[in-house]
């Protein structure tokens, strides 16, 4: 009979740094590639002779599926483990990119580049963030910031690389080369060694395992709710924060689709225009690491700092229509990357504070799923406004206004949490443990059941976990 070994608390180091490396590489390829896809935007318009709104759907579908699929990725990670999910996602994403080489219509491109590639990216993205949250507690913000900083590296590197590949090989062969890069997900996915924590284990009686038909029947709705974390929507803090993420998403993705085209409309050459996205990546990368360290230092309340960064992020978009020269656009990109990096590195940390580590996978998946609404409709909305007005001024005004609108939820939420905490009515979230959980004698972080009728089982079932139960 197998004995499951686990940690009482996250190790805050050790193999966890390899998990951070995996998350870093995931963000380089997934987020970097996703946000740099706007380089292909002018070539898609020319190839298929479509307007800006219809062409924008390629990137918006891809980005939306990445976030819509987060709930599915989180559920699959809970069921089979994060390692196989990430490795399978790299194969799916590469298949979608290779298939895009042979499309002859924009509708088909929606399926291959948008749906299939986006689904693969989603499977590669969410589990990596979840695993970092499991391995770290005291240094969670710093570890998360380092992992998420890979997005800045990808956003910095991929736009000029994509432009160079397109100039030399054409956009179809550029997609083929990118597919080969994405296949590296099978390598960094293998770094996600499973980790069992006391708070994520539950006791199961042997007799219940031997007779599945005697298990207590659970309704289908409850099963779906538990699998995808829908019960979290009952938490007003989680629900309000998720709505804020939807509004934030309208401003977070529009520039990556339309900024290059906007710069070229101002008369800027293709290569310098593509480099604007790289400028965003520079400050995005540095701010994720730096702000993650500051957040762990305890110098300020996380939610308050996040609110300030959201305000700065929204104001950046309002500035774009007044930026008519290349230096002014560079200045916009620097501040855009700064505030975006600060906000992005805090999402998983704030969700852990609100929901607890045990529910972190479901919380991230569900929050990112609803955020997909913004990514689905944001770029086409901006493209439609461009088709109507002939420029991107209104597009950036609207996206920035929606980001600032989220402050109407964030400010009351923070004020209420401050007041209730001051009165002692607000307690920190604790990772719930089953009431009948019994503390057992420990030796070197390994629990030994007092008798064979008590077995600790993980909420994650995976053949990979059966082979590796320690770190």
Secondary structure, DSSP 8 states (H G I E B T S, - for coil): ------BSS--SSTTHHHHHHHHHHHIIIIIHHHHTGGGGHHHHHHHHT--HHHHHHHHHHHHHHHHHTHHHHHHHHHHH-HHHHHHHHHHHHHHHHHHGGG--SHHHHIIIIIIIHHHHHHHHHHHHHHHHHHH-STTHHHHHHHHHTHHHHHHHHHHHHHHHHHHHH-HHHHHHHHHHHHTTHHHHHTT-----BGGGEEEEEHHHHH-GGGS----HHHHHHHHHTGGGGGSHHHHHHHHHHHHHHHHHHHHHHHHHHHHHHTT--HHHHHHHHHHHHHHHHHHHHHHHHHHHHTSS-HHHHHHHHHHHHHHHHHHHTT--SHHHHHHHHHHHHHHHHHHHTTHHHHHHHHH-GGGHHHHHHHHHHHHHHHHHHHHHHHHHHHHHHSSSHHHHHHHHHHHHHTHHHHHHHHHHHHHHHHTT----------TT-----EETTEE--SSTTEEEEES---HHHHH----
